[in-house]
């Protein structure tokens, strides 16, 4: 006797959808268009005006969505991303460095070879690297810091559209759209695999910070998250080599997943961990060889070193320590504080992995969430899009403080209302007071030991 396989109930939205749901979808679409097409990075009031109703409606939907309506909201999540397909990134200028690097690659030049200003000197001109494009770079005095998977996408975009900025943007956005669609599918599968409610996917799928920063502003956390979730999916099915390859691609997009290594080793156990480490390490090495080899590695390392020793934005604990050190020394001690906090983060993660009581695949998203939370709280630089990875991991757990963080992280855009950029520490303090306050409330409620489903 054959048994008919039943599709998940969430695939079948019950029509008619209620009026408030259609109105909510319309408002969210309007806010997406407003943020994607109707404002600039410096217009903090406008950004806040569009973002606030978007976030409040999103929280209501993700909190109360019925199982049979998840399909409707997932379709909306895709529509919101598609709505930004032709948009120019207005809230970030990182894309111009992406295009700069890509145009160097198609000329056969590594972007790690020279600083951008070198190509503006007589005799060093390169086709496609104009003075206008140079003026739009936000860090022309530093070597590029983007790893090889991202660099490959930059090169493909420049190759497919060598002369048009918009064409390059479209190619990169199509790649990130594919990654986002993959992430939505994987989050559904992972929640089902771990026995979690499927509506948890909405915390990521409809999150305005995720939609605006990853699709609208073209931040490659979208690709990193996809490969990380893919590695988690393969790992949960004990597929060692595919998991190693996916993790290597995630690291090759952004270096952040390196911090999760000790947590993954605990899941594999030493007999298998060596194979996983060897496989992922070899693929990472192969990815980096054509990008930064020989003396170019020094330039990449210099950029990483400067990131910890010079860059600072929207930090929390670091800003407090910086103030204390200023009282003692009379100058900004970031050159020592930055690396010290990075080492402290690594030590905390190692201790966490060593003492972790429940080291199974179902608990891994939560452990990675805590590791990343530790990193962000101790970091010298916390751009809003850094929180999107935290949102993805939180959507596989009962914890909701990352969702709150994604709501108040938008306050950091107030710094761009000034030229040059100037942070308002009242806004920074408010952001972290809300996040840490919510974290404290959740911690007191012990959600990790409960059966809560939201």
Secondary structure as GFF3:
##gff-version 3
##sequence-region A 1 454
A	DSSP	three_ten_helix	9	11	.	.	.	ID=ss1
A	DSSP	alpha_helix	19	37	.	.	.	ID=ss2
A	DSSP	alpha_helix	44	64	.	.	.	ID=ss3
A	DSSP	three_ten_helix	67	69	.	.	.	ID=ss4
A	DSSP	alpha_helix	70	83	.	.	.	ID=ss5
A	DSSP	alpha_helix	94	105	.	.	.	ID=ss6
A	DSSP	three_ten_helix	116	120	.	.	.	ID=ss7
A	DSSP	alpha_helix	131	135	.	.	.	ID=ss8
A	DSSP	alpha_helix	148	160	.	.	.	ID=ss9
A	DSSP	alpha_helix	165	193	.	.	.	ID=ss10
A	DSSP	three_ten_helix	198	201	.	.	.	ID=ss11
A	DSSP	alpha_helix	202	205	.	.	.	ID=ss12
A	DSSP	alpha_helix	208	210	.	.	.	ID=ss13
A	DSSP	pi_helix	211	216	.	.	.	ID=ss14
A	DSSP	alpha_helix	221	236	.	.	.	ID=ss15
A	DSSP	alpha_helix	240	253	.	.	.	ID=ss16
A	DSSP	three_ten_helix	255	260	.	.	.	ID=ss17
A	DSSP	alpha_helix	261	268	.	.	.	ID=ss18
A	DSSP	alpha_helix	270	289	.	.	.	ID=ss19
A	DSSP	alpha_helix	296	309	.	.	.	ID=ss20
A	DSSP	alpha_helix	317	329	.	.	.	ID=ss21
A	DSSP	alpha_helix	334	355	.	.	.	ID=ss22
A	DSSP	alpha_helix	361	378	.	.	.	ID=ss23
A	DSSP	three_ten_helix	384	386	.	.	.	ID=ss24
A	DSSP	alpha_helix	387	394	.	.	.	ID=ss25
A	DSSP	alpha_helix	401	408	.	.	.	ID=ss26
A	DSSP	three_ten_helix	409	417	.	.	.	ID=ss27
A	DSSP	alpha_helix	425	445	.	.	.	ID=ss28
A	DSSP	three_ten_helix	447	449	.	.	.	ID=ss29
###
